Amino acid sequence: MFPGLWSFHDSRYVADRERKRQGKSLRKRIPTGNCISQICRQAFLKVRKDTIKPMQLNKRTLKIAGIVVAAVLVILIALPLFININSFRPKIESELTSALGRPVTLGEMSLSLFSGKVGVENVSIADDPAFSQSPFITMKSLEVGVEVMPLIFSRQLNITGIELEEPQITLLKASNGTWNFSSIGGANKNKPPEPAESGGSQNLSIAKLEIKDGKLSVGKVNSTAKPQVYDKLNAEISNFSLASQFPFELTVNLPGGGDAKLTGKVGPVNPQDSAKTPFGASVKVKGLDLAASGFVDPGSGIAGSVDLEGTLNSNGSQAKAAGVITCEKLELSPKGSPAPKAVTVKYAIDEDLDRQAGTITQGDIAIGKSVARLTGGFQTQGETQVMNLKLSAPNMSVDELEAMLPALGVVLPSGSKLSGGTLSADLAISGSLNNLVIAGPVRMSNTKLAGFDMGSKLGALSVFSGKASSNPDTTVQNASSNVRIAPDMTRADAINVTIPSLGVVTGAGTISPNGALDFSMIADLQTNRSEARAERTGLGGDRGGVAFRIQGTSSNPSFVADVGSLAGNAAKGAIQRSVSEKTGDKTGGILPKRRPR
């Protein structure tokens, strides 16, 4: 009816619908907010879309890797179930028995592929039946390092290392010097050497051999003596081989206290006698207790703490040792007490292992600045060591030696002390180590026994009344004697002592093991000679002087008149005077009469 109007409204309607449609689509595509936030969100969405795919790829890779690792772990865990490691036990026992020449027993075996180790429980190696029926070595457990791939794919057991846990090792020595480990490998001694390609025992090689927390017992066959026990034994051997030299390091706690460390090289192992395997090592010993160690007889009275640093080398038949020993609190007698000064010994020893005999080529004994030299030989006889030594001690300081008197069991009179001067000695030391005899001349010059008044001691005797001058100290110009020191008694002969304030004292005597003195002495007093002769003649004295005895103990000596000697001398003097009066001999019978021609 109104075509123009209709056309106008129709176009408006179509336009409105198009705008609405476009508005809905725009709201779906564009989020609400300002223009900047819309742009940022669109950029974020784009970046996120680009990174999702790589992250998804990495997760897949990790999952695959995890599955592979899990599979490997499952295989490693399951493999020991399919590899019966105990099936190797008879072969290993047989090969070890053949190689060592002794029965070897292995307990339950286990395999750990993670660590590449085979565990063995309750291991035992038999001893040489000539020495003992007890095991030579027992151990709680043994770990053997193996190459895993040859074990899995070829069922071959290739050893890379051995670790011995808490082994108990027993070493025994026979009276002829043979050790119980000498015969190790004895089953193969008479066999010809195996070629290198045969893989025989001589080609056995182990990269690392360890001993942890072991115990070593060392004793003698058919001996009543207790064995020496070394504990906390730890050792590490690298590149072990029977056919070549290999390095080792060993630490151990010593019997009775102290510890030792040895570092060096051993080998090649002697196939005929393992005890003759050559070696060279540096040795360090700290805090060895001599009395508790068992190295010396407890009855000998030798005690003290010893440190040692030296070397020990052997070619299997000859051994050489050299180094320095430091002794603290040394005691050398059952009656001795610890010396306040340290004693240092620089030593060098050659030993013939086959003959069980040796020579001390150097034995410099230093006490402070004074040095004595010990040389000579020693020989093992059964369970004892027999010594034949010489001790040369020229012009040693008395002040230095005075500190050693307690160690020797020498006790001076109470409150006294030796001071100044020198002492010289040439002594022979012989006998078994627990029954030594020391003998030889001893000389002392220009010394003083401070705090001891010998004049007053002698002056208390009537025969010395007014003749022995009193002095708080006793000065000794010269003193000499031939001494013999033995476990049963100490004896001094040919004693000759010159005391300026008194005279010359001579005599001999003994000292018992409990310190009791028994000396017979003669004093030639330094008074007016004619008066002294008259006095001695009147009191029974003779040309030998006035007799007296020393009794009591060395810490509290007592001086008594020797009545028997005095009476005998008096009777002898009376006879000589009677003869002189009858013959007219004015010399008192001192000079013999001339026979008439």
C-alpha positions as CSV (number, residue, x, y, z in Angstrom):
1,M,0.0,0.0,0.0
2,F,2.9,2.3,0.9
3,P,5.8,0.7,-1.0
4,G,8.3,3.4,-0.1
5,L,7.6,3.1,3.6
6,W,7.8,-0.7,3.5
7,S,11.1,-0.6,1.9
8,F,12.5,1.7,4.5
9,H,11.3,-0.4,7.5
10,D,12.4,-3.6,5.8
11,S,16.0,-2.4,5.3
12,R,16.2,-1.2,8.9
13,Y,15.1,-4.6,10.1
14,V,17.6,-6.5,8.0
15,A,20.4,-4.1,9.2
16,D,19.5,-4.6,12.9
17,R,19.5,-8.4,12.6
18,E,22.9,-8.3,10.9
19,R,24.3,-6.1,13.7
20,K,23.0,-8.4,16.4
21,R,24.5,-11.4,14.6
22,Q,27.8,-9.8,14.3
23,G,27.7,-8.6,17.9
24,K,27.2,-12.1,19.2
25,S,30.0,-13.4,17.1
26,L,32.3,-10.6,18.4
27,R,31.4,-11.4,22.0
28,K,32.4,-15.0,21.4
29,R,35.7,-14.1,19.9
30,I,36.7,-11.1,22.0
31,P,36.7,-11.2,25.8
32,T,35.3,-8.3,27.8
33,G,37.7,-5.7,29.0
34,N,39.7,-2.9,27.5
35,C,41.7,-3.2,24.4
36,I,45.1,-3.7,26.0
37,S,44.0,-6.7,28.2
38,Q,42.5,-8.3,25.2
39,I,45.7,-8.1,23.2
40,C,47.8,-9.5,26.2
41,R,45.4,-12.4,26.6
42,Q,45.6,-13.3,23.0
43,A,49.4,-13.2,23.0
44,F,49.4,-15.5,26.1
45,L,47.1,-18.0,24.5
46,K,49.4,-18.1,21.4
47,V,52.5,-18.7,23.5
48,R,50.9,-21.4,25.6
49,K,49.7,-23.1,22.5
50,D,53.2,-23.1,21.1
51,T,54.8,-24.7,24.3
52,I,52.3,-27.4,25.1
53,K,53.5,-29.7,22.4
54,P,57.3,-29.8,23.5
55,M,56.3,-30.3,27.1
56,Q,54.1,-33.1,26.2
57,L,57.0,-34.6,24.3
58,N,59.4,-34.3,27.3
59,K,56.9,-36.1,29.6
60,R,56.7,-38.9,27.2
61,T,60.5,-39.2,27.1
62,L,60.7,-39.3,30.9
63,K,58.0,-41.9,31.1
64,I,59.9,-44.1,28.6
65,A,63.2,-43.6,30.5
66,G,61.5,-44.5,33.8
67,I,60.0,-47.6,32.3
68,V,63.5,-48.6,31.0
69,V,65.1,-48.0,34.4
70,A,62.4,-49.9,36.2
71,A,62.8,-52.8,33.7
72,V,66.6,-52.9,34.3
73,L,66.0,-52.8,38.1
74,V,63.5,-55.6,37.8
75,I,66.0,-57.6,35.7
76,L,68.8,-57.0,38.2
77,I,66.6,-58.0,41.1
78,A,65.3,-61.0,39.3
79,L,68.7,-62.2,37.9
80,P,70.1,-63.5,41.2
81,L,67.0,-65.7,41.2
82,F,68.1,-67.2,37.9
83,I,71.9,-67.2,38.7
84,N,72.5,-69.7,41.4
85,I,75.7,-68.3,42.8
86,N,76.0,-71.3,45.2
87,S,76.5,-73.5,42.1
88,F,80.0,-72.0,41.9
89,R,80.9,-73.0,45.5
90,P,82.3,-76.5,44.8
91,K,84.4,-75.2,42.0
92,I,85.7,-72.3,44.1
93,E,86.4,-74.5,47.1
94,S,88.2,-77.0,44.9
95,E,90.4,-74.3,43.2
96,L,91.3,-72.7,46.5
97,T,92.1,-76.0,48.1
98,S,94.3,-76.8,45.2
99,A,96.0,-73.4,45.2
100,L,96.6,-73.4,48.9
101,G,97.3,-77.0,49.5
102,R,94.8,-77.0,52.4
103,P,91.1,-77.8,52.7
104,V,89.0,-74.6,52.2
105,T,85.4,-74.5,53.4
106,L,82.9,-71.9,52.2
107,G,79.4,-71.2,53.8
108,E,76.3,-69.8,52.2
109,M,77.0,-67.5,49.2
110,S,75.0,-64.5,48.0
111,L,75.1,-62.2,44.9
112,S,74.5,-58.5,44.7
113,L,74.5,-57.2,41.1
114,F,74.1,-53.6,42.3
115,S,77.5,-53.7,44.1
116,G,79.0,-56.4,41.9
117,K,79.9,-58.5,44.9
118,V,79.6,-62.1,46.0
119,G,79.2,-62.6,49.8
120,V,80.4,-65.7,51.5
121,E,79.7,-66.6,55.1
122,N,81.7,-68.8,57.6
123,V,84.9,-69.2,55.7
124,S,87.6,-71.6,57.0
125,I,91.1,-72.6,55.9
126,A,92.7,-75.6,57.5
127,D,96.1,-75.5,59.2
128,D,99.1,-77.6,58.4
129,P,98.3,-80.8,60.3
130,A,102.0,-80.9,61.5
131,F,101.2,-77.8,63.5
132,S,97.6,-77.9,64.6
133,Q,94.2,-79.5,63.9
134,S,92.5,-76.1,64.5
135,P,91.8,-73.8,61.5
136,F,94.6,-71.6,60.2
137,I,92.1,-68.9,59.3
138,T,88.4,-68.4,60.1
139,M,86.3,-65.4,59.2
140,K,82.8,-64.3,59.8
141,S,82.2,-63.2,56.2
142,L,84.0,-62.7,52.9
143,E,83.1,-60.3,50.1
144,V,84.4,-60.9,46.6
145,G,84.1,-58.2,43.9
146,V,83.3,-59.7,40.5
147,E,82.8,-58.5,36.9
148,V,79.1,-58.5,36.4
149,M,78.8,-58.8,32.6
150,P,80.9,-62.0,32.2
151,L,79.0,-63.5,35.1
152,I,75.6,-62.7,33.5
153,F,76.4,-63.6,29.9
154,S,79.2,-66.1,30.1
155,R,78.8,-67.5,33.7
156,Q,82.4,-66.7,34.3
157,L,83.5,-65.6,37.7
158,N,86.3,-63.0,37.3
159,I,87.5,-61.6,40.7
160,T,88.3,-57.9,41.0
161,G,88.7,-57.6,44.8
162,I,88.4,-59.5,48.1
163,E,87.4,-58.1,51.5
164,L,87.9,-60.3,54.6
165,E,85.6,-59.3,57.5
166,E,86.9,-60.0,61.1
167,P,89.3,-62.8,60.2
168,Q,90.9,-64.9,63.0
169,I,94.5,-65.8,61.9
170,T,96.8,-68.2,63.8
171,L,100.5,-68.2,63.2
172,L,102.6,-71.0,64.8
173,K,106.4,-71.4,64.8
174,A,108.2,-74.7,65.3
175,S,111.4,-75.1,67.2
176,N,113.4,-75.4,63.9
177,G,112.1,-72.0,62.8
178,T,109.5,-73.3,60.4
179,W,106.1,-71.4,60.3
180,N,102.7,-73.0,59.8
181,F,102.2,-70.8,56.7
182,S,105.4,-72.0,55.1
183,S,103.6,-74.9,53.5
184,I,100.8,-72.8,51.9
185,G,100.6,-73.9,48.3
186,G,102.3,-77.2,49.3
187,A,100.2,-79.3,46.9
188,N,101.8,-77.4,44.0
189,K,105.4,-77.4,45.1
190,N,106.5,-80.3,43.0
191,K,104.4,-79.3,40.0
192,P,106.2,-77.6,37.0
193,P,105.3,-74.0,36.5
194,E,102.1,-73.6,34.6
195,P,102.1,-71.6,31.3
196,A,100.7,-68.1,31.3
197,E,97.7,-69.0,29.2
198,S,96.6,-71.8,31.5
199,G,95.3,-69.5,34.1
200,G,97.0,-71.4,36.9
201,S,97.3,-70.2,40.5
202,Q,100.6,-68.4,39.7
203,N,98.7,-66.1,37.4
204,L,96.1,-65.3,40.1
205,S,95.7,-61.5,40.2
206,I,93.5,-59.4,42.5
207,A,93.2,-55.7,42.1
208,K,92.5,-55.1,45.8
209,L,92.7,-57.3,48.9
210,E,91.5,-55.9,52.2
211,I,91.5,-57.2,55.8
212,K,89.2,-55.4,58.2
213,D,89.1,-55.7,62.0
214,G,91.1,-58.9,62.1
215,K,92.8,-60.7,65.0
216,L,96.3,-62.3,64.8
217,S,97.6,-64.9,67.3
218,V,101.3,-65.7,67.2
219,G,102.6,-68.6,69.2
220,K,105.0,-71.6,69.3
221,V,104.2,-75.3,68.8
222,N,104.1,-77.4,72.0
223,S,104.8,-74.3,74.1
224,T,103.3,-73.5,77.5
225,A,103.8,-69.8,76.9
226,K,100.6,-67.9,76.0
227,P,100.4,-66.7,72.4
228,Q,100.7,-63.0,71.6
229,V,97.5,-61.6,70.3
230,Y,97.3,-58.7,67.9
231,D,93.9,-57.2,67.4
232,K,92.3,-54.4,65.2
233,L,94.3,-55.8,62.3
234,N,93.6,-53.8,59.1
235,A,95.5,-54.4,55.9
236,E,95.2,-53.3,52.3
237,I,97.0,-54.9,49.4
238,S,96.9,-53.6,45.8
239,N,97.5,-55.5,42.6
240,F,98.0,-58.8,44.5
241,S,99.8,-61.4,42.5
242,L,101.7,-64.6,43.4
243,A,104.2,-64.0,40.6
244,S,105.1,-60.4,41.1
245,Q,105.8,-57.8,43.8
246,F,102.8,-56.0,45.3
247,P,102.4,-53.0,47.7
248,F,100.8,-53.3,51.1
249,E,99.8,-51.3,54.2
250,L,99.1,-52.8,57.6
251,T,98.0,-51.4,61.0
252,V,97.5,-53.4,64.2
253,N,97.2,-53.0,67.9
254,L,100.1,-54.6,69.8
255,P,99.8,-57.2,72.7
256,G,99.6,-55.4,76.0
257,G,99.2,-51.9,74.4
258,G,100.5,-49.7,71.7
259,D,100.1,-49.9,67.9
260,A,102.2,-50.6,64.8
261,K,102.1,-49.6,61.1
262,L,104.0,-51.3,58.3
263,T,104.1,-50.0,54.7
264,G,106.1,-51.6,51.9
265,K,106.2,-54.3,49.2
266,V,106.0,-58.1,49.2
267,G,106.7,-60.7,46.6
268,P,106.9,-62.5,44.5
269,V,105.6,-65.3,46.7
270,N,108.1,-68.1,47.2
271,P,106.2,-71.2,45.9
272,Q,108.4,-73.6,47.9
273,D,108.2,-71.8,51.3
274,S,105.8,-68.9,51.8
275,A,107.8,-67.8,54.8
276,K,110.8,-67.1,52.6
277,T,108.9,-64.6,50.4
278,P,111.0,-61.4,50.1
279,F,109.7,-58.1,51.4
280,G,110.7,-54.6,52.4
281,A,108.9,-52.4,54.8
282,S,109.1,-49.3,56.9
283,V,108.0,-49.9,60.5
284,K,106.5,-47.5,63.1
285,V,105.8,-48.7,66.6
286,K,104.1,-46.4,69.2
287,G,103.7,-47.2,72.9
288,L,104.8,-50.8,73.0
289,D,104.5,-52.1,76.6
290,L,107.5,-54.3,77.1
291,A,106.3,-56.1,80.3
292,A,102.8,-56.9,78.9
293,S,103.8,-57.6,75.3
294,G,105.2,-61.1,75.8
295,F,108.4,-60.3,73.9
296,V,110.4,-60.6,77.2
297,D,110.1,-62.9,80.1
298,P,108.1,-61.1,82.9
299,G,110.5,-62.6,85.4
300,S,113.4,-60.7,83.9
301,G,112.1,-57.4,85.3
302,I,112.5,-55.7,81.9
303,A,109.7,-53.1,81.4
304,G,109.0,-49.7,79.9
305,S,107.3,-48.0,77.0
306,V,109.0,-48.3,73.5
307,D,108.6,-46.3,70.3
308,L,110.4,-47.5,67.2
309,E,110.9,-46.2,63.7
310,G,112.9,-48.1,61.2
311,T,113.1,-50.4,58.2
312,L,112.9,-54.2,57.8
313,N,114.1,-56.0,54.6
314,S,114.4,-59.7,53.8
315,N,115.3,-61.7,50.7
316,G,113.9,-64.8,52.2
317,S,117.1,-66.1,53.8
318,Q,118.8,-63.0,55.2
319,A,117.0,-60.1,57.0
320,K,118.3,-56.7,57.9
321,A,116.7,-54.3,60.4
322,A,117.8,-50.7,61.2
323,G,116.3,-47.8,63.0
324,V,115.9,-45.9,66.3
325,I,114.3,-47.1,69.5
326,T,113.2,-44.7,72.3
327,C,112.5,-46.2,75.7
328,E,110.6,-44.3,78.4
329,K,110.3,-45.4,82.0
330,L,112.8,-48.2,81.4
331,E,113.3,-51.0,84.0
332,L,116.1,-53.6,83.7
333,S,115.8,-55.5,87.0
334,P,113.1,-57.2,89.0
335,K,114.0,-54.8,91.8
336,G,114.2,-51.9,89.5
337,S,111.9,-48.8,89.2
338,P,111.2,-46.7,86.2
339,A,114.1,-44.6,85.0
340,P,113.3,-40.8,84.9
341,K,115.3,-40.3,81.7
342,A,114.6,-41.7,78.2
343,V,117.1,-44.1,76.6
344,T,117.7,-44.0,72.9
345,V,119.1,-46.9,70.9
346,K,120.3,-46.6,67.3
347,Y,120.4,-50.2,66.0
348,A,121.4,-52.2,62.9
349,I,120.9,-56.0,62.9
350,D,121.7,-58.8,60.4
351,E,119.9,-62.1,60.8
352,D,120.3,-65.4,59.1
353,L,116.7,-66.7,59.0
354,D,117.8,-70.3,58.2
355,R,120.2,-70.6,61.1
356,Q,118.0,-68.5,63.4
357,A,121.1,-66.5,64.4
358,G,121.9,-62.8,64.1
359,T,124.5,-60.1,64.7
360,I,124.1,-56.7,66.2
361,T,126.4,-54.6,64.1
362,Q,125.3,-51.3,65.7
363,G,123.8,-50.7,69.1
364,D,124.5,-47.1,70.2
365,I,122.8,-46.6,73.6
366,A,122.5,-42.9,74.4
367,I,121.6,-41.7,77.9
368,G,121.6,-38.0,77.6
369,K,125.0,-37.1,75.9
370,S,126.7,-40.3,77.1
371,V,126.9,-43.2,74.6
372,A,127.7,-46.8,75.1
373,R,128.1,-49.3,72.3
374,L,126.5,-52.8,72.3
375,T,127.7,-55.4,69.7
376,G,127.7,-59.1,69.4
377,G,125.5,-62.1,68.4
378,F,122.4,-63.9,69.3
379,Q,121.0,-67.4,68.6
380,T,117.5,-68.9,68.9
381,Q,117.6,-72.2,70.8
382,G,114.2,-73.7,71.2
383,E,112.0,-71.2,73.0
384,T,114.9,-69.0,74.2
385,Q,117.3,-66.4,72.8
386,V,120.9,-66.9,73.8
387,M,123.0,-63.8,73.8
388,N,126.7,-63.2,73.4
389,L,127.3,-59.5,73.5
390,K,129.9,-56.9,74.5
391,L,129.1,-53.5,76.0
392,S,131.7,-50.8,75.8
393,A,131.0,-47.7,77.9
394,P,134.0,-45.4,78.0
395,N,134.1,-42.3,80.1
396,M,130.3,-41.9,80.6
397,S,129.0,-39.1,82.7
398,V,128.2,-40.2,86.2
399,D,125.5,-37.5,86.3
400,E,123.7,-39.0,83.3
401,L,124.1,-42.6,84.6
402,E,122.9,-41.7,88.1
403,A,119.4,-41.4,86.6
404,M,119.6,-45.0,85.3
405,L,120.5,-46.6,88.7
406,P,116.8,-47.1,89.7
407,A,116.2,-49.0,86.5
408,L,119.1,-51.3,87.3
409,G,117.8,-51.9,90.8
410,V,120.8,-50.1,92.3
411,V,119.9,-48.3,95.5
412,L,122.2,-45.7,97.0
413,P,122.3,-45.0,100.8
414,S,119.3,-43.1,101.8
415,G,119.6,-39.4,101.1
416,S,122.7,-39.7,99.0
417,K,123.4,-39.0,95.3
418,L,126.3,-39.6,92.9
419,S,127.6,-36.4,91.5
420,G,130.3,-35.6,88.9
421,G,133.1,-37.7,87.4
422,T,133.1,-40.4,84.8
423,L,132.4,-44.2,84.7
424,S,133.9,-46.7,82.3
425,A,133.0,-50.3,81.8
426,D,133.8,-53.2,79.5
427,L,131.2,-55.8,80.1
428,A,130.4,-59.2,78.6
429,I,126.7,-60.1,78.4
430,S,125.9,-63.8,78.0
431,G,123.2,-66.4,78.5
432,S,119.6,-66.7,77.7
433,L,117.5,-63.6,77.6
434,N,115.7,-64.4,80.8
435,N,118.9,-65.5,82.6
436,L,121.6,-63.0,81.5
437,V,125.0,-62.8,83.2
438,I,126.8,-59.5,83.0
439,A,130.5,-59.5,84.0
440,G,133.6,-57.3,83.6
441,P,135.6,-54.4,85.0
442,V,134.0,-51.2,86.1
443,R,136.0,-48.0,86.9
444,M,134.9,-44.7,88.3
445,S,136.9,-41.5,88.7
446,N,136.6,-38.1,90.5
447,T,133.1,-38.5,91.7
448,K,131.3,-37.7,94.9
449,L,128.7,-39.6,97.0
450,A,126.9,-36.5,98.2
451,G,124.9,-36.8,101.4
452,F,126.8,-39.8,102.7
453,D,129.5,-39.4,105.5
454,M,131.6,-42.6,105.3
455,G,134.1,-41.1,107.8
456,S,131.4,-40.9,110.5
457,K,130.2,-44.4,109.7
458,L,133.7,-45.8,110.2
459,G,134.5,-43.5,113.1
460,A,131.7,-45.2,115.1
461,L,133.9,-48.3,115.2
462,S,136.5,-48.3,118.0
463,V,139.2,-49.5,115.6
464,F,138.7,-46.3,113.6
465,S,138.2,-44.0,116.6
466,G,139.8,-40.6,115.8
467,K,141.2,-42.0,112.6
468,A,138.4,-41.4,110.1
469,S,137.6,-37.8,109.5
470,S,133.9,-36.8,109.2
471,N,132.7,-35.1,106.1
472,P,129.1,-34.6,104.9
473,D,130.0,-35.9,101.5
474,T,132.3,-38.8,100.5
475,T,134.7,-37.9,97.7
476,V,136.0,-40.8,95.6
477,Q,139.2,-40.2,93.7
478,N,139.2,-43.6,92.1
479,A,137.1,-46.8,92.4
480,S,137.4,-50.1,90.5
481,S,136.0,-53.6,90.7
482,N,135.4,-56.7,88.7
483,V,131.6,-57.3,88.9
484,R,129.4,-60.2,88.0
485,I,125.7,-59.5,87.8
486,A,123.4,-62.6,87.7
487,P,119.8,-63.4,88.6
488,D,120.9,-65.3,91.7
489,M,123.5,-62.8,93.0
490,T,125.6,-59.8,92.3
491,R,129.3,-60.2,93.2
492,A,132.1,-57.6,93.3
493,D,135.7,-58.7,93.5
494,A,139.0,-56.8,93.6
495,I,137.3,-53.7,95.0
496,N,139.8,-50.8,95.3
497,V,138.5,-47.4,96.4
498,T,140.6,-44.4,97.1
499,I,138.9,-41.9,99.4
500,P,141.3,-38.9,100.0
501,S,139.8,-38.1,103.5
502,L,140.0,-41.7,104.6
503,G,142.5,-43.8,102.7
504,V,142.4,-46.8,100.5
505,V,139.6,-49.4,101.0
506,T,139.9,-52.8,99.4
507,G,137.8,-56.0,99.6
508,A,135.1,-58.1,98.0
509,G,131.5,-59.0,98.6
510,T,128.0,-59.9,97.4
511,I,124.6,-58.4,97.0
512,S,121.7,-60.8,97.3
513,P,118.5,-60.6,95.1
514,N,116.7,-59.0,98.0
515,G,119.4,-56.3,98.4
516,A,121.3,-57.7,101.4
517,L,125.0,-56.7,101.6
518,D,127.8,-58.9,102.7
519,F,131.2,-57.3,102.1
520,S,134.6,-58.0,103.8
521,M,136.7,-54.9,103.5
522,I,140.2,-53.6,104.7
523,A,140.9,-49.9,105.2
524,D,144.4,-48.5,105.0
525,L,143.9,-45.2,106.8
526,Q,145.8,-42.2,105.7
527,T,147.2,-41.2,109.1
528,N,150.9,-40.8,110.2
529,R,152.4,-44.0,108.7
530,S,154.5,-45.0,111.9
531,E,151.5,-44.3,114.1
532,A,149.1,-46.1,111.8
533,R,151.4,-49.1,111.8
534,A,151.7,-49.2,115.6
535,E,148.0,-48.8,116.0
536,R,147.2,-51.5,113.4
537,T,149.8,-53.8,115.1
538,G,148.4,-53.2,118.5
539,L,144.9,-53.9,117.3
540,G,145.8,-56.9,115.3
541,G,146.3,-54.9,112.1
542,D,148.8,-56.1,109.6
543,R,150.2,-54.8,106.4
544,G,146.7,-55.3,104.9
545,G,145.1,-52.6,107.1
546,V,142.1,-52.6,109.5
547,A,139.3,-55.1,108.6
548,F,135.6,-54.4,108.8
549,R,132.4,-55.6,107.2
550,I,129.6,-53.9,105.4
551,Q,126.1,-55.4,106.1
552,G,122.5,-54.3,106.0
553,T,121.1,-53.1,102.7
554,S,122.3,-50.7,100.0
555,S,119.8,-48.1,101.2
556,N,120.9,-48.5,104.8
557,P,124.4,-50.0,105.1
558,S,125.9,-50.8,108.4
559,F,129.6,-51.0,109.2
560,V,130.8,-53.5,111.8
561,A,134.2,-54.6,113.0
562,D,135.5,-57.8,111.5
563,V,136.3,-59.5,114.9
564,G,137.6,-62.7,113.3
565,S,140.0,-60.9,111.1
566,L,141.1,-58.6,113.9
567,A,141.8,-61.6,116.3
568,G,143.7,-63.4,113.6
569,N,145.8,-60.4,112.7
570,A,146.5,-59.8,116.4
571,A,147.7,-63.3,116.9
572,K,149.8,-63.1,113.8
573,G,151.3,-59.8,115.0
574,A,152.1,-61.2,118.4
575,I,154.0,-64.1,116.8
576,Q,155.9,-61.8,114.5
577,R,156.9,-59.6,117.5
578,S,158.1,-62.6,119.5
579,V,160.1,-63.9,116.6
580,S,161.7,-60.5,116.1
581,E,162.6,-60.1,119.7
582,K,164.4,-63.5,119.8
583,T,166.2,-63.0,116.5
584,G,166.9,-59.3,117.0
585,D,165.0,-58.5,113.9
586,K,164.3,-54.8,114.2
587,T,162.0,-54.8,111.1
588,G,159.3,-56.6,113.0
589,G,159.6,-59.6,110.8
590,I,158.5,-57.6,107.8
591,L,161.8,-58.4,105.9
592,P,163.1,-62.0,105.8
593,K,166.5,-62.7,107.3
594,R,169.5,-63.3,105.2
595,R,170.9,-66.7,105.3
596,P,174.6,-66.9,106.4
597,R,177.0,-67.8,103.6
